[in-house]
Amino acid sequence: MSTLLPEGDWQTRLDYIMDMMREMSRQTDPSQMVREYAARTQALLERDRVISLSRRGHESPELRITRDSNSTVETNPWFEQHKHPRVRGGLLADLIYGDEPRVINDLTVPLDDPAHEWVGPYKSLMAIPLFDQGAALNMVLFLRREPNAYRSDGLPETVWMSNLFGRATHNLVLTQELRRAYDEVDKELLAVARIQRSLLPDKLPEIPTLDLAAYYQTSRRAGGDYYDLFPLTDGRWGILIADVSGHGTPAAVVMAITHTLAHTYPEPPDPPGALLTHLNQQLARYYTADNGTFVTAFYGIYDPHTRALTYASAGHDPPRLKRCTDGSLILLNAAGGLPLGVIADESYAEATQQLQVGDQIVFYTDGITEAFNAKSELFGKERLDQVLTDCRLTAQGLIDAVMASVDEFAAGHPADDDRTVLVAKVV
C-alpha cells in the first residue's frame, strides 16, 4: 500500500493516527466527521478519487452514489437521499452486492457500463465494504489513475479501519435521529403541558374569610395533578384536589378527562359526595376499568358565613389542618372511600369540619410528602407538619415555606412525582 507517511517510521504513523483519533472523538456531526476522516486518511492511503456507494433501501442491482470527492456539491447521505445519483447494474452493483473487498489493478470499464461515468478514467480500484447487520449496505471506492496502485495485503487494515469508522459515523447519525425524535416529542409534550395548565384556575378567587394560595409543578412536561375551585350558591366554594396514578402524558390525559367530567356535571357540584360519586362512575365505566389507572381526590365545600368545610375523599391523602389557637393538628379523614375509577358502584360519604379563625389547611398531593433526597429518604408528613407550626405566615407564605423545605430536603434531587399544594388560611 502506498502511503504519504513512511511505513517504516511507526512512531510518526502512530502519532499521526493518535492525533486523528482525538479529532474524530470530538466530532458530533456525522457529515463533518466524514470530511475530517477523509482529509486525514489522505496521508495514510493515496487516492485520486473516492466514491461512496449505498444499497440501503434498494434491491439488487440498484444503488446510489452518496459521496464523490470530485463533486463540488455535497449532500447529506442520511437525510438528502433524494439528491443522490442512482445507478442500476454494472460494475458498481457487482461490487457492492458482492459483499467482499476487492482490488482491481488493471481496471477497464466498457462504455456501456453505468460505472464508466464514475470510474472510467482510472486504472486501479480498491473497494471496501462497510457492513451493517451483516451485509455490505455501503461501500467506499478508492481510485488511482495509474495501474497497480493498490496491494491486496493492505486490505485487512483498510477494511478494519473503514468499518470501525463507519460504525462510529452510524452511531452519530443515530444520535442525531434520536435527538430530532426527542425534540419532536418534546414539542408535543410542551403543547400538552400548555393545554393542561389551561385547565387549571388562571387565578384563585377571592373568598371571604379565606386566604388562598396554590403551587403546581409537574415532574415532567405534563402530569396528573389537578386542582380546581367551583363557585356555588350562597357564596360557598367547592375546593377540589386530585392526583392521577402514574406520570407524564398518560396521567395528563386522565387529568383532562377528570376536569371535563367535573365541569360537565349536570348539577352544581354539591354536595361533595355526589360529585365524587359521579366522577367515579364515569371514570370506572368508560376510562379506567381496563388499564389500572385511578384517581385520588378530595373535594370540600367551604361556607364563608359559617366557616365550615364539608368534604368527601376518594383515597386522597387527608389535608392537614393546623389549629393555631391551641397548636393541635387535625387530619381531615373523617370521610373516605376508594380512589376514583376503581369500582363503578362506590359511593362517598361526607363529613363536616368546623373551622376557626387562624386555622391553616394544607391540601396536597403525595409528590410533596414522597419527595426523595439523594439518600432515597422521603420528605414525609412530619416535615410538612413542622412547616405548619409557623402561624404568622399568610397562605402564600406557607406555600413558599413548604416548597423551600422540600427543596432544601431534596438538595437538587429532581422531582419524581408531580407536586401540588393548595393552602387555605381562615381569616
Secondary structure, DSSP 8 states (H G I E B T S, - for coil): ---SS-TT-HHHHHHHHHHHHHHHHH---HHHHHHHHHHHHTTTS--SEEEEEE-TT--TTEEEEEEETT-S----TTT-GGGS-EEESHHHHHHHHHTS-EEESS----TTSTTHHHHTT-SEEEEEEEEETTEEEEEEEEEESSSS---GGGHHHHHHHHHHHHHHHHHHHHHHHHHHHHHHHHHHHHHHHHHHHHHS-SS---BTTEEEEEEEE-SSSS-SEEEEEEE-GGG-EEEEEEEESS-HHHHHHHHHHHHHHHHT-SS-S-SHHHHHHHHHHHHIIIIITTT---EEEEEEEEETTTTEEEEEEEB----EEEETTTTEEEE--SS----BTS-TT-----EEEE--TT-EEEEE-HHHHT-B-TT--B-HHHHHHHHHT-TT--HHHHHHHHHHHHHHHHTT---SS-EEEEEEEE-
